Amino acid sequence: MKACSIASCALCLMVSFTIRAQNFDPKNVLPKSLSQYRFGMSLDDFTGKNKTATLLDGKQSFRIEYQEIAPTTDIRKVTYYFDADDNKPLYEMIIEFNSVESLNEHCSKKLGTANAGKQWTRTTKNGHTFKAWRFGTTLVYALGLPDTEWEKDWDN
């Protein structure tokens, strides 16, 4: 009877995790100050909403980079990567926090425990792979959208 009870609990946990993973929305892990942006939004939509980000003189032909300095007191800067083709979707955000404490607080609140070594990996409801990783005071969010640099590397 005890084994049956343990198996039932395990099954419930697996089902709830699977449902949660299938409903993952990358927008929900962004800091509140960046919630007006969404992965997949076009460069035109982004520049219409963000008047303070500046175009960086990137050396990569496959992406367009914008950077915003100090959007909030907890964030030093954010770098946004857009694909250089088609509607130029936003597929990566590199968020540099002002302190490790701010980064830790954000990760605990929005991401929880890493599920892929020291990284977070999720699959969106559209079947795209979303990853997050950190180093120093920096957090990187990347979504493997079709025809972007991460699509093939992550086997979407």
N, C-alpha and C positions, 0 to 999 in steps of 0.2 A: 504494500500500500504506500509506503514511504517513497519508493522508487517511482511509482506512478505520479505522486504529488510533485516530486522534483522535476520529472519530465514535463508535467503540465506547466509548471512555472517557467521552465526553460523555453517551452514552446510559445508561451505568452510573451516573454521577453523578445524572442526572435521575431515574432509577428509584429510587435510594436516597433522594434528597431527597423524592420523592413519597410513598414508603412512610413515611418519618419524619414528614412533615407530616400524613399521614392518621392516624397513631398518636399525634398530639400530645395530651398530657394536661396541662392547666394546673396540676395539683397538683405536677408535677415542677419547676416554676420558682419555687415558694414557698421562702422561707428555711426551714431545718430547724425553727426554733422555731414556725413557723406551719403545719407540715405536717399537723396534726390537723384543719385546716379544708379545705374543698373548695368550689369554685365550684358553685353549685346547691344547697348544703345549706340546709335551712330555718332560719329564725330561731330556732325552738324548739331544734333540734339545736345550733346555735351557742351559745345561752345556757346550754344544759345542759353544754357543754364549757368555756365561758369564763366564769368567775365574776368576772374582774377588769375586763372591758370595761364601760363605762358608756354608757347611752343618751344621745345628744345631742339637744338641743331643736332638731331640724331644721325648717327653714321650708318644706321641699319635701313636698308631699302625696303624691308618687309613690314616695318611698323612706323607709326607716328607717335612721338612722345610729347606729353604735356606735363607741366609741373606746377603745383600750387604750394606756396609757402605759407606756413602757419594758419591753416584753415580754422583751427581751434587752439585753445590753450594746452591741450594734451598732445597735439600732433604738430611736429616740426615741419613736415612737408609730405606731400603725396605726389607720386609720379604715376601717370595714367598711360597705358599702352593701348593703342588702337591699331588694328590691322590696316595696312596701306592699300588694300584692294576693296572693291565693291562699295558697300555702305560704311566701311571703316568702323567695325564694331569695337567697343571697349571690351578687352579680354583680360587685362591684368591691372592690378593696383598695387603699388608698393608704398606702404604707409610707414613713415618714420615717426615714432612716438618720441616725446620729449624725455621719457624715462623708462627704465625697465619696469618700474612699478605700474605705470600707465599701460604698458603693453601687456603685462601679466594680468592686470585687472580686465582688460578688454578680452584677452584670450579666454580667461576663465568664464566670463559672462557670456560671450558670443559663440565660442567654439567648443568649450568643455575640454575633455581629455583627448589628446592626440590619439588617432586610431591607426596610424601608419608609421610606426617608429616615432620620430619627432615631428611628424607632419599630420595634417588633417586631410583626409580624402573623402569626398562624398560624390554621389551621382545625382544629378538634377533630375527633375521629373521629365525633362526632355532627353535624358540619356547622356548628357555631357559630363565629363569628369571635372570636378572642382577640387583644387588643392590649395592648401595654405601652409606656409612654413615661416619660421622666424629665425632671425640672427641679430645679435646685439639688441638694439631698440627698434628693429625693423620687422614688419610683418608683410609678407607677400601673399596676395590672393590672385589666383590665376584660374581661368576657365577655358577648357579645351574646346572652344567653338570651332565649327567647320572652317577650314581654310585659314586658320591662324597658326602661329608657330607651335602651339602646344597640342594641336589636334593629333598629329601622327605620333608624337612622342609618348602620348598617354593612351594610345590605342582606343580612341573613342569610336 
